[in-house]
Amino acid sequence: MKSSTKDKAEGKFHKVKGKIKEIAGKVSMNPDLEAEGKDEKKTGKIQEKIGEIKKIVGK
């Protein structure tokens, strides 16, 4: 698997995982879990963008 494809796939995974944590935190009224979910979602978005950039650059 190409590095760019791997980064994009892992980024999407982290975005989904972060969204689930964020919702679980809201439902259980756990602000720490909600914040952790938001952070992981942001990390996933960044990793996904890195994958897109690698694809454009050709790495």
mmCIF file of the N, C-alpha and C atoms, coordinates in Angstrom:
data_MODEL
# 
_entry.id   MODEL 
# 
loop_
_atom_site.group_PDB 
_atom_site.id 
_atom_site.type_symbol 
_atom_site.label_atom_id 
_atom_site.label_alt_id 
_atom_site.label_comp_id 
_atom_site.label_asym_id 
_atom_site.label_entity_id 
_atom_site.label_seq_id 
_atom_site.pdbx_PDB_ins_code 
_atom_site.Cartn_x 
_atom_site.Cartn_y 
_atom_site.Cartn_z 
_atom_site.occupancy 
_atom_site.B_iso_or_equiv 
_atom_site.pdbx_formal_charge 
_atom_site.auth_seq_id 
_atom_site.auth_comp_id 
_atom_site.auth_asym_id 
_atom_site.auth_atom_id 
_atom_site.pdbx_PDB_model_num 
ATOM 1   N N  . MET A 1 1  ? 0.848   -1.175 0.000  1.00 0.00 ? 1  MET A N  1 
ATOM 2   C CA . MET A 1 1  ? 0.000   0.000  0.000  1.00 0.00 ? 1  MET A CA 1 
ATOM 3   C C  . MET A 1 1  ? 0.894   1.239  0.000  1.00 0.00 ? 1  MET A C  1 
ATOM 4   N N  . LYS A 1 2  ? 0.549   2.187  -0.851 1.00 0.00 ? 2  LYS A N  1 
ATOM 5   C CA . LYS A 1 2  ? 1.308   3.429  -0.926 1.00 0.00 ? 2  LYS A CA 1 
ATOM 6   C C  . LYS A 1 2  ? 1.178   4.213  0.375  1.00 0.00 ? 2  LYS A C  1 
ATOM 7   N N  . SER A 1 3  ? 2.194   4.984  0.660  1.00 0.00 ? 3  SER A N  1 
ATOM 8   C CA . SER A 1 3  ? 2.217   5.799  1.870  1.00 0.00 ? 3  SER A CA 1 
ATOM 9   C C  . SER A 1 3  ? 1.054   6.783  1.901  1.00 0.00 ? 3  SER A C  1 
ATOM 10  N N  . SER A 1 4  ? 0.756   7.379  0.759  1.00 0.00 ? 4  SER A N  1 
ATOM 11  C CA . SER A 1 4  ? -0.336  8.361  0.709  1.00 0.00 ? 4  SER A CA 1 
ATOM 12  C C  . SER A 1 4  ? -1.687  7.696  0.967  1.00 0.00 ? 4  SER A C  1 
ATOM 13  N N  . THR A 1 5  ? -1.883  6.517  0.403  1.00 0.00 ? 5  THR A N  1 
ATOM 14  C CA . THR A 1 5  ? -3.141  5.790  0.604  1.00 0.00 ? 5  THR A CA 1 
ATOM 15  C C  . THR A 1 5  ? -3.279  5.358  2.056  1.00 0.00 ? 5  THR A C  1 
ATOM 16  N N  . LYS A 1 6  ? -2.177  4.922  2.635  1.00 0.00 ? 6  LYS A N  1 
ATOM 17  C CA . LYS A 1 6  ? -2.179  4.484  4.034  1.00 0.00 ? 6  LYS A CA 1 
ATOM 18  C C  . LYS A 1 6  ? -2.533  5.657  4.956  1.00 0.00 ? 6  LYS A C  1 
ATOM 19  N N  . ASP A 1 7  ? -1.924  6.812  4.711  1.00 0.00 ? 7  ASP A N  1 
ATOM 20  C CA . ASP A 1 7  ? -2.211  7.996  5.529  1.00 0.00 ? 7  ASP A CA 1 
ATOM 21  C C  . ASP A 1 7  ? -3.673  8.408  5.405  1.00 0.00 ? 7  ASP A C  1 
ATOM 22  N N  . LYS A 1 8  ? -4.210  8.372  4.191  1.00 0.00 ? 8  LYS A N  1 
ATOM 23  C CA . LYS A 1 8  ? -5.605  8.752  3.994  1.00 0.00 ? 8  LYS A CA 1 
ATOM 24  C C  . LYS A 1 8  ? -6.540  7.778  4.710  1.00 0.00 ? 8  LYS A C  1 
ATOM 25  N N  . ALA A 1 9  ? -6.244  6.486  4.621  1.00 0.00 ? 9  ALA A N  1 
ATOM 26  C CA . ALA A 1 9  ? -7.088  5.472  5.269  1.00 0.00 ? 9  ALA A CA 1 
ATOM 27  C C  . ALA A 1 9  ? -7.029  5.600  6.790  1.00 0.00 ? 9  ALA A C  1 
ATOM 28  N N  . GLU A 1 10 ? -5.822  5.758  7.320  1.00 0.00 ? 10 GLU A N  1 
ATOM 29  C CA . GLU A 1 10 ? -5.678  5.914  8.771  1.00 0.00 ? 10 GLU A CA 1 
ATOM 30  C C  . GLU A 1 10 ? -6.335  7.210  9.241  1.00 0.00 ? 10 GLU A C  1 
ATOM 31  N N  . GLY A 1 11 ? -6.245  8.249  8.446  1.00 0.00 ? 11 GLY A N  1 
ATOM 32  C CA . GLY A 1 11 ? -6.882  9.517  8.792  1.00 0.00 ? 11 GLY A CA 1 
ATOM 33  C C  . GLY A 1 11 ? -8.389  9.380  8.892  1.00 0.00 ? 11 GLY A C  1 
ATOM 34  N N  . LYS A 1 12 ? -8.981  8.676  7.928  1.00 0.00 ? 12 LYS A N  1 
ATOM 35  C CA . LYS A 1 12 ? -10.434 8.457  7.962  1.00 0.00 ? 12 LYS A CA 1 
ATOM 36  C C  . LYS A 1 12 ? -10.822 7.636  9.189  1.00 0.00 ? 12 LYS A C  1 
ATOM 37  N N  . PHE A 1 13 ? -10.009 6.610  9.500  1.00 0.00 ? 13 PHE A N  1 
ATOM 38  C CA . PHE A 1 13 ? -10.271 5.776  10.664 1.00 0.00 ? 13 PHE A CA 1 
ATOM 39  C C  . PHE A 1 13 ? -10.268 6.614  11.943 1.00 0.00 ? 13 PHE A C  1 
ATOM 40  N N  . HIS A 1 14 ? -9.272  7.487  12.086 1.00 0.00 ? 14 HIS A N  1 
ATOM 41  C CA . HIS A 1 14 ? -9.174  8.324  13.284 1.00 0.00 ? 14 HIS A CA 1 
ATOM 42  C C  . HIS A 1 14 ? -10.322 9.340  13.355 1.00 0.00 ? 14 HIS A C  1 
ATOM 43  N N  . LYS A 1 15 ? -10.754 9.848  12.194 1.00 0.00 ? 15 LYS A N  1 
ATOM 44  C CA . LYS A 1 15 ? -11.886 10.766 12.187 1.00 0.00 ? 15 LYS A CA 1 
ATOM 45  C C  . LYS A 1 15 ? -13.146 10.075 12.699 1.00 0.00 ? 15 LYS A C  1 
ATOM 46  N N  . VAL A 1 16 ? -13.389 8.861  12.228 1.00 0.00 ? 16 VAL A N  1 
ATOM 47  C CA . VAL A 1 16 ? -14.585 8.120  12.657 1.00 0.00 ? 16 VAL A CA 1 
ATOM 48  C C  . VAL A 1 16 ? -14.483 7.760  14.132 1.00 0.00 ? 16 VAL A C  1 
ATOM 49  N N  . LYS A 1 17 ? -13.318 7.274  14.539 1.00 0.00 ? 17 LYS A N  1 
ATOM 50  C CA . LYS A 1 17 ? -13.102 6.901  15.944 1.00 0.00 ? 17 LYS A CA 1 
ATOM 51  C C  . LYS A 1 17 ? -13.283 8.123  16.851 1.00 0.00 ? 17 LYS A C  1 
ATOM 52  N N  . GLY A 1 18 ? -12.763 9.264  16.418 1.00 0.00 ? 18 GLY A N  1 
ATOM 53  C CA . GLY A 1 18 ? -12.905 10.499 17.191 1.00 0.00 ? 18 GLY A CA 1 
ATOM 54  C C  . GLY A 1 18 ? -14.353 10.931 17.307 1.00 0.00 ? 18 GLY A C  1 
ATOM 55  N N  . LYS A 1 19 ? -15.099 10.792 16.223 1.00 0.00 ? 19 LYS A N  1 
ATOM 56  C CA . LYS A 1 19 ? -16.521 11.166 16.238 1.00 0.00 ? 19 LYS A CA 1 
ATOM 57  C C  . LYS A 1 19 ? -17.290 10.277 17.207 1.00 0.00 ? 19 LYS A C  1 
ATOM 58  N N  . ILE A 1 20 ? -16.974 8.980  17.218 1.00 0.00 ? 20 ILE A N  1 
ATOM 59  C CA . ILE A 1 20 ? -17.637 8.055  18.142 1.00 0.00 ? 20 ILE A CA 1 
ATOM 60  C C  . ILE A 1 20 ? -17.324 8.428  19.592 1.00 0.00 ? 20 ILE A C  1 
ATOM 61  N N  . LYS A 1 21 ? -16.060 8.725  19.869 1.00 0.00 ? 21 LYS A N  1 
ATOM 62  C CA . LYS A 1 21 ? -15.680 9.133  21.228 1.00 0.00 ? 21 LYS A CA 1 
ATOM 63  C C  . LYS A 1 21 ? -16.376 10.429 21.637 1.00 0.00 ? 21 LYS A C  1 
ATOM 64  N N  . GLU A 1 22 ? -16.455 11.363 20.686 1.00 0.00 ? 22 GLU A N  1 
ATOM 65  C CA . GLU A 1 22 ? -17.097 12.646 20.963 1.00 0.00 ? 22 GLU A CA 1 
ATOM 66  C C  . GLU A 1 22 ? -18.574 12.442 21.328 1.00 0.00 ? 22 GLU A C  1 
ATOM 67  N N  . ILE A 1 23 ? -19.262 11.619 20.555 1.00 0.00 ? 23 ILE A N  1 
ATOM 68  C CA . ILE A 1 23 ? -20.680 11.344 20.827 1.00 0.00 ? 23 ILE A CA 1 
ATOM 69  C C  . ILE A 1 23 ? -20.829 10.597 22.153 1.00 0.00 ? 23 ILE A C  1 
ATOM 70  N N  . ALA A 1 24 ? -19.962 9.619  22.393 1.00 0.00 ? 24 ALA A N  1 
ATOM 71  C CA . ALA A 1 24 ? -20.027 8.868  23.655 1.00 0.00 ? 24 ALA A CA 1 
ATOM 72  C C  . ALA A 1 24 ? -19.794 9.793  24.845 1.00 0.00 ? 24 ALA A C  1 
ATOM 73  N N  . GLY A 1 25 ? -18.889 10.740 24.684 1.00 0.00 ? 25 GLY A N  1 
ATOM 74  C CA . GLY A 1 25 ? -18.619 11.703 25.749 1.00 0.00 ? 25 GLY A CA 1 
ATOM 75  C C  . GLY A 1 25 ? -19.818 12.595 26.028 1.00 0.00 ? 25 GLY A C  1 
ATOM 76  N N  . LYS A 1 26 ? -20.510 13.010 24.956 1.00 0.00 ? 26 LYS A N  1 
ATOM 77  C CA . LYS A 1 26 ? -21.707 13.843 25.132 1.00 0.00 ? 26 LYS A CA 1 
ATOM 78  C C  . LYS A 1 26 ? -22.816 13.061 25.822 1.00 0.00 ? 26 LYS A C  1 
ATOM 79  N N  . VAL A 1 27 ? -23.033 11.821 25.367 1.00 0.00 ? 27 VAL A N  1 
ATOM 80  C CA . VAL A 1 27 ? -24.117 10.998 25.916 1.00 0.00 ? 27 VAL A CA 1 
ATOM 81  C C  . VAL A 1 27 ? -23.872 10.678 27.385 1.00 0.00 ? 27 VAL A C  1 
ATOM 82  N N  . SER A 1 28 ? -22.618 10.343 27.708 1.00 0.00 ? 28 SER A N  1 
ATOM 83  C CA . SER A 1 28 ? -22.294 9.959  29.088 1.00 0.00 ? 28 SER A CA 1 
ATOM 84  C C  . SER A 1 28 ? -21.927 11.163 29.960 1.00 0.00 ? 28 SER A C  1 
ATOM 85  N N  . MET A 1 29 ? -22.032 12.363 29.376 1.00 0.00 ? 29 MET A N  1 
ATOM 86  C CA . MET A 1 29 ? -21.678 13.602 30.078 1.00 0.00 ? 29 MET A CA 1 
ATOM 87  C C  . MET A 1 29 ? -20.255 13.558 30.628 1.00 0.00 ? 29 MET A C  1 
ATOM 88  N N  . ASN A 1 30 ? -19.353 13.061 29.804 1.00 0.00 ? 30 ASN A N  1 
ATOM 89  C CA . ASN A 1 30 ? -17.945 12.951 30.157 1.00 0.00 ? 30 ASN A CA 1 
ATOM 90  C C  . ASN A 1 30 ? -17.167 13.937 29.268 1.00 0.00 ? 30 ASN A C  1 
ATOM 91  N N  . PRO A 1 31 ? -16.887 15.150 29.776 1.00 0.00 ? 31 PRO A N  1 
ATOM 92  C CA . PRO A 1 31 ? -16.221 16.153 28.940 1.00 0.00 ? 31 PRO A CA 1 
ATOM 93  C C  . PRO A 1 31 ? -14.802 15.749 28.518 1.00 0.00 ? 31 PRO A C  1 
ATOM 94  N N  . ASP A 1 32 ? -14.130 14.930 29.321 1.00 0.00 ? 32 ASP A N  1 
ATOM 95  C CA . ASP A 1 32 ? -12.780 14.480 28.951 1.00 0.00 ? 32 ASP A CA 1 
ATOM 96  C C  . ASP A 1 32 ? -12.825 13.585 27.714 1.00 0.00 ? 32 ASP A C  1 
ATOM 97  N N  . LEU A 1 33 ? -13.756 12.655 27.676 1.00 0.00 ? 33 LEU A N  1 
ATOM 98  C CA . LEU A 1 33 ? -13.903 11.756 26.530 1.00 0.00 ? 33 LEU A CA 1 
ATOM 99  C C  . LEU A 1 33 ? -14.339 12.543 25.295 1.00 0.00 ? 33 LEU A C  1 
ATOM 100 N N  . GLU A 1 34 ? -15.214 13.506 25.488 1.00 0.00 ? 34 GLU A N  1 
ATOM 101 C CA . GLU A 1 34 ? -15.667 14.344 24.374 1.00 0.00 ? 34 GLU A CA 1 
ATOM 102 C C  . GLU A 1 34 ? -14.489 15.134 23.792 1.00 0.00 ? 34 GLU A C  1 
ATOM 103 N N  . ALA A 1 35 ? -13.666 15.705 24.652 1.00 0.00 ? 35 ALA A N  1 
ATOM 104 C CA . ALA A 1 35 ? -12.496 16.468 24.198 1.00 0.00 ? 35 ALA A CA 1 
ATOM 105 C C  . ALA A 1 35 ? -11.487 15.557 23.502 1.00 0.00 ? 35 ALA A C  1 
ATOM 106 N N  . GLU A 1 36 ? -11.305 14.362 24.045 1.00 0.00 ? 36 GLU A N  1 
ATOM 107 C CA . GLU A 1 36 ? -10.389 13.395 23.423 1.00 0.00 ? 36 GLU A CA 1 
ATOM 108 C C  . GLU A 1 36 ? -10.876 13.037 22.023 1.00 0.00 ? 36 GLU A C  1 
ATOM 109 N N  . GLY A 1 37 ? -12.183 12.881 21.880 1.00 0.00 ? 37 GLY A N  1 
ATOM 110 C CA . GLY A 1 37 ? -12.762 12.579 20.574 1.00 0.00 ? 37 GLY A CA 1 
ATOM 111 C C  . GLY A 1 37 ? -12.551 13.707 19.583 1.00 0.00 ? 37 GLY A C  1 
ATOM 112 N N  . LYS A 1 38 ? -12.742 14.933 20.037 1.00 0.00 ? 38 LYS A N  1 
ATOM 113 C CA . LYS A 1 38 ? -12.527 16.088 19.153 1.00 0.00 ? 38 LYS A CA 1 
ATOM 114 C C  . LYS A 1 38 ? -11.074 16.164 18.705 1.00 0.00 ? 38 LYS A C  1 
ATOM 115 N N  . ASP A 1 39 ? -10.152 15.920 19.631 1.00 0.00 ? 39 ASP A N  1 
ATOM 116 C CA . ASP A 1 39 ? -8.721  15.949 19.294 1.00 0.00 ? 39 ASP A CA 1 
ATOM 117 C C  . ASP A 1 39 ? -8.379  14.866 18.278 1.00 0.00 ? 39 ASP A C  1 
ATOM 118 N N  . GLU A 1 40 ? -8.907  13.664 18.501 1.00 0.00 ? 40 GLU A N  1 
ATOM 119 C CA . GLU A 1 40 ? -8.603  12.562 17.582 1.00 0.00 ? 40 GLU A CA 1 
ATOM 120 C C  . GLU A 1 40 ? -9.198  12.824 16.202 1.00 0.00 ? 40 GLU A C  1 
ATOM 121 N N  . LYS A 1 41 ? -10.360 13.453 16.167 1.00 0.00 ? 41 LYS A N  1 
ATOM 122 C CA . LYS A 1 41 ? -10.997 13.789 14.893 1.00 0.00 ? 41 LYS A CA 1 
ATOM 123 C C  . LYS A 1 41 ? -10.133 14.794 14.126 1.00 0.00 ? 41 LYS A C  1 
ATOM 124 N N  . LYS A 1 42 ? -9.599  15.787 14.834 1.00 0.00 ? 42 LYS A N  1 
ATOM 125 C CA . LYS A 1 42 ? -8.717  16.775 14.206 1.00 0.00 ? 42 LYS A CA 1 
ATOM 126 C C  . LYS A 1 42 ? -7.442  16.121 13.700 1.00 0.00 ? 42 LYS A C  1 
ATOM 127 N N  . THR A 1 43 ? -6.887  15.219 14.501 1.00 0.00 ? 43 THR A N  1 
ATOM 128 C CA . THR A 1 43 ? -5.679  14.497 14.097 1.00 0.00 ? 43 THR A CA 1 
ATOM 129 C C  . THR A 1 43 ? -5.942  13.694 12.833 1.00 0.00 ? 43 THR A C  1 
ATOM 130 N N  . GLY A 1 44 ? -7.108  13.075 12.763 1.00 0.00 ? 44 GLY A N  1 
ATOM 131 C CA . GLY A 1 44 ? -7.476  12.306 11.580 1.00 0.00 ? 44 GLY A CA 1 
ATOM 132 C C  . GLY A 1 44 ? -7.576  13.171 10.343 1.00 0.00 ? 44 GLY A C  1 
ATOM 133 N N  . LYS A 1 45 ? -8.144  14.355 10.491 1.00 0.00 ? 45 LYS A N  1 
ATOM 134 C CA . LYS A 1 45 ? -8.258  15.276 9.361  1.00 0.00 ? 45 LYS A CA 1 
ATOM 135 C C  . LYS A 1 45 ? -6.876  15.681 8.860  1.00 0.00 ? 45 LYS A C  1 
ATOM 136 N N  . ILE A 1 46 ? -5.978  15.949 9.793  1.00 0.00 ? 46 ILE A N  1 
ATOM 137 C CA . ILE A 1 46 ? -4.614  16.343 9.424  1.00 0.00 ? 46 ILE A CA 1 
ATOM 138 C C  . ILE A 1 46 ? -3.911  15.204 8.699  1.00 0.00 ? 46 ILE A C  1 
ATOM 139 N N  . GLN A 1 47 ? -4.029  13.985 9.228  1.00 0.00 ? 47 GLN A N  1 
ATOM 140 C CA . GLN A 1 47 ? -3.366  12.843 8.614  1.00 0.00 ? 47 GLN A CA 1 
ATOM 141 C C  . GLN A 1 47 ? -3.938  12.575 7.215  1.00 0.00 ? 47 GLN A C  1 
ATOM 142 N N  . GLU A 1 48 ? -5.222  12.759 7.066  1.00 0.00 ? 48 GLU A N  1 
ATOM 143 C CA . GLU A 1 48 ? -5.850  12.574 5.764  1.00 0.00 ? 48 GLU A CA 1 
ATOM 144 C C  . GLU A 1 48 ? -5.316  13.594 4.755  1.00 0.00 ? 48 GLU A C  1 
ATOM 145 N N  . LYS A 1 49 ? -5.153  14.836 5.193  1.00 0.00 ? 49 LYS A N  1 
ATOM 146 C CA . LYS A 1 49 ? -4.604  15.886 4.315  1.00 0.00 ? 49 LYS A CA 1 
ATOM 147 C C  . LYS A 1 49 ? -3.156  15.577 3.940  1.00 0.00 ? 49 LYS A C  1 
ATOM 148 N N  . ILE A 1 50 ? -2.386  15.042 4.884  1.00 0.00 ? 50 ILE A N  1 
ATOM 149 C CA . ILE A 1 50 ? -1.002  14.659 4.592  1.00 0.00 ? 50 ILE A CA 1 
ATOM 150 C C  . ILE A 1 50 ? -0.982  13.616 3.482  1.00 0.00 ? 50 ILE A C  1 
ATOM 151 N N  . GLY A 1 51 ? -1.901  12.650 3.561  1.00 0.00 ? 51 GLY A N  1 
ATOM 152 C CA . GLY A 1 51 ? -2.000  11.634 2.513  1.00 0.00 ? 51 GLY A CA 1 
ATOM 153 C C  . GLY A 1 51 ? -2.324  12.233 1.162  1.00 0.00 ? 51 GLY A C  1 
ATOM 154 N N  . GLU A 1 52 ? -3.216  13.225 1.148  1.00 0.00 ? 52 GLU A N  1 
ATOM 155 C CA . GLU A 1 52 ? -3.560  13.885 -0.121 1.00 0.00 ? 52 GLU A CA 1 
ATOM 156 C C  . GLU A 1 52 ? -2.363  14.638 -0.683 1.00 0.00 ? 52 GLU A C  1 
ATOM 157 N N  . ILE A 1 53 ? -1.613  15.299 0.182  1.00 0.00 ? 53 ILE A N  1 
ATOM 158 C CA . ILE A 1 53 ? -0.427  16.035 -0.264 1.00 0.00 ? 53 ILE A CA 1 
ATOM 159 C C  . ILE A 1 53 ? 0.625   15.077 -0.810 1.00 0.00 ? 53 ILE A C  1 
ATOM 160 N N  . LYS A 1 54 ? 0.841   13.961 -0.114 1.00 0.00 ? 54 LYS A N  1 
ATOM 161 C CA . LYS A 1 54 ? 1.808   12.959 -0.595 1.00 0.00 ? 54 LYS A CA 1 
ATOM 162 C C  . LYS A 1 54 ? 1.420   12.441 -1.969 1.00 0.00 ? 54 LYS A C  1 
ATOM 163 N N  . LYS A 1 55 ? 0.118   12.259 -2.200 1.00 0.00 ? 55 LYS A N  1 
ATOM 164 C CA . LYS A 1 55 ? -0.339  11.765 -3.491 1.00 0.00 ? 55 LYS A CA 1 
ATOM 165 C C  . LYS A 1 55 ? -0.024  12.779 -4.581 1.00 0.00 ? 55 LYS A C  1 
ATOM 166 N N  . ILE A 1 56 ? -0.231  14.064 -4.285 1.00 0.00 ? 56 ILE A N  1 
ATOM 167 C CA . ILE A 1 56 ? 0.037   15.117 -5.260 1.00 0.00 ? 56 ILE A CA 1 
ATOM 168 C C  . ILE A 1 56 ? 1.533   15.205 -5.543 1.00 0.00 ? 56 ILE A C  1 
ATOM 169 N N  . VAL A 1 57 ? 2.345   15.143 -4.496 1.00 0.00 ? 57 VAL A N  1 
ATOM 170 C CA . VAL A 1 57 ? 3.797   15.254 -4.651 1.00 0.00 ? 57 VAL A CA 1 
ATOM 171 C C  . VAL A 1 57 ? 4.361   13.996 -5.298 1.00 0.00 ? 57 VAL A C  1 
ATOM 172 N N  . GLY A 1 58 ? 3.704   12.874 -5.084 1.00 0.00 ? 58 GLY A N  1 
ATOM 173 C CA . GLY A 1 58 ? 4.144   11.636 -5.703 1.00 0.00 ? 58 GLY A CA 1 
ATOM 174 C C  . GLY A 1 58 ? 4.944   10.726 -4.820 1.00 0.00 ? 58 GLY A C  1 
ATOM 175 N N  . LYS A 1 59 ? 4.810   10.854 -3.503 1.00 0.00 ? 59 LYS A N  1 
ATOM 176 C CA . LYS A 1 59 ? 5.549   9.983  -2.584 1.00 0.00 ? 59 LYS A CA 1 
ATOM 177 C C  . LYS A 1 59 ? 4.713   8.814  -2.194 1.00 0.00 ? 59 LYS A C  1 
# 
